[in-house]
Amino acid sequence: MNQLTSQQATLSVPKIERIRHELKRRVLTVTTVERITPQMLRITLTGEDLADFVSAAPDDHVKTFLPAAAGEPERRDYTPRRFDRDAKSLVLDFAVHDAGPATRWALEAAPGSQLSIGGPRGSAVVSGVKRWVLIGDETALPAIGRRIEESDADIAITTIAAIAGPEEEQAFDTRARLETFWVHRPLAQATDASGLISVLDKITPEPETFVWIAAEASVARAIRTHLVEKRGYPLPWIKAAGYWAQGKADAHERIED
Ligand SMILES: Cc1cc2nc3c(=O)[nH]c(=O)nc-3n(C[C@H](O)[C@H](O)[C@H](O)COP(=O)(O)OP(=O)(O)OC[C@H]3O[C@@H](n4cnc5c(N)ncnc54)[C@H](O)[C@@H]3O)c2cc1C
């Protein structure tokens, strides 16, 4: 087994600044709906409420408030994929799956539809990191894409992403040095981490590479455990989150000790 590091453990920890934002609810209007791949909807929203919107980190999230059959609206987390303050425009990408109010809303959205959002409540801004390994499934692609597109030429990024097939692969504009690995598996196998782990085992990140993981919760946990227990990767250089959980609605799991 590939031991990455006894020396890494003694190296510095990444600088992560946690920024709080004023929590505000905003009502936005859809301007465009685009199917960027067969199972990914890109929805652009606009509104005066975006004048003071702030999203300081690629893995920020907003709460979307969605119509419910009765009572309080349902809330689901989505990544601000792109934000343009001058144009007051915000892009959200929705991975399409079988069920759920967010997916239903996205499938029915059309220019003129309205969406309320809250947040981001806070951002975790990582600075000074020159090397990234970004691992995830469809739901992680907005944060992965944003990190890639916002990175400069002195940054090296490796991505390992699980998607349904070649038709779901996305292209990213970037100045960064980028290496992408796509793992094809049907969405029905989204709880199987083995494809992502077998690609991960073919790479040896240099010291001080930040490994960011977001996927179905059991997958994110399995990858993190593999990195720490089988490969000796230092915990401060890993961030893992469950962006959804099989069989559970509205599941966000921060995976920590
Ligand atoms: C911080 C954060 C950022 C996120 N950013 C994005 C984003 O930018 N784009 C995006 O598409 N998603 C994103 N997600 C994931 C998204 O919030 C969940 O997938 C959410 O559960 C979808 O809501 P829903 O109403 O469609 O389904 P829910 O009502 O929450 O769930 C209904 C059923 O569908 C299953 N399910 C939920 N999501 C998926 C899925 N993706 N694939 C297959 N089955 C699923 C659940 O297990 C449940 O059984 C993010 C999550 C977090 C925590």
The ligand as a Gaussian input file, in Angstrom:
#p B3LYP/6-31G(d) Opt

LIG

0 1
 C      -22.936000      21.856000       0.611000
 C      -23.741000      21.166000      -0.473000
 C      -23.715000      21.652000      -1.768000
 C      -24.449000      20.992000      -2.772000
 N      -24.419000      21.482000      -4.047000
 C      -25.130000      20.859000      -5.015000
 C      -25.151000      21.379000      -6.345000
 O      -24.574000      22.439000      -6.634000
 N      -25.842000      20.672000      -7.289000
 C      -26.515000      19.513000      -6.982000
 O      -27.120000      18.917000      -7.868000
 N      -26.542000      19.031000      -5.726000
 C      -25.884000      19.681000      -4.743000
 N      -25.914000      19.194000      -3.472000
 C      -26.693000      17.968000      -3.206000
 C      -28.181000      18.251000      -3.047000
 O      -28.380000      19.181000      -1.982000
 C      -28.882000      16.922000      -2.720000
 O      -28.714000      16.015000      -3.769000
 C      -30.344000      17.120000      -2.394000
 O      -30.728000      16.048000      -1.558000
 C      -31.258000      17.154000      -3.631000
 O      -32.546000      17.459000      -3.187000
 P      -33.845000      16.786000      -3.802000
 O      -34.996000      17.600000      -3.296000
 O      -33.689000      16.644000      -5.279000
 O      -33.869000      15.337000      -3.176000
 P      -34.207000      14.923000      -1.646000
 O      -35.647000      15.200000      -1.335000
 O      -33.208000      15.573000      -0.727000
 O      -33.976000      13.368000      -1.677000
 C      -34.930000      12.462000      -2.213000
 C      -34.280000      11.121000      -2.475000
 O      -33.328000      11.282000      -3.520000
 C      -32.043000      10.818000      -3.124000
 N      -31.048000      11.749000      -3.681000
 C      -30.757000      13.016000      -3.264000
 N      -29.825000      13.559000      -4.055000
 C      -29.483000      12.618000      -4.974000
 C      -28.582000      12.594000      -6.055000
 N      -27.821000      13.651000      -6.377000
 N      -28.515000      11.473000      -6.813000
 C      -29.284000      10.395000      -6.539000
 N      -30.169000      10.359000      -5.515000
 C      -30.269000      11.466000      -4.747000
 C      -32.061000      10.819000      -1.594000
 O      -31.231000       9.790000      -1.115000
 C      -33.512000      10.583000      -1.272000
 O      -33.757000       9.198000      -1.218000
 C      -25.213000      19.845000      -2.457000
 C      -25.253000      19.395000      -1.130000
 C      -24.527000      20.030000      -0.152000
 C      -24.593000      19.515000       1.250000

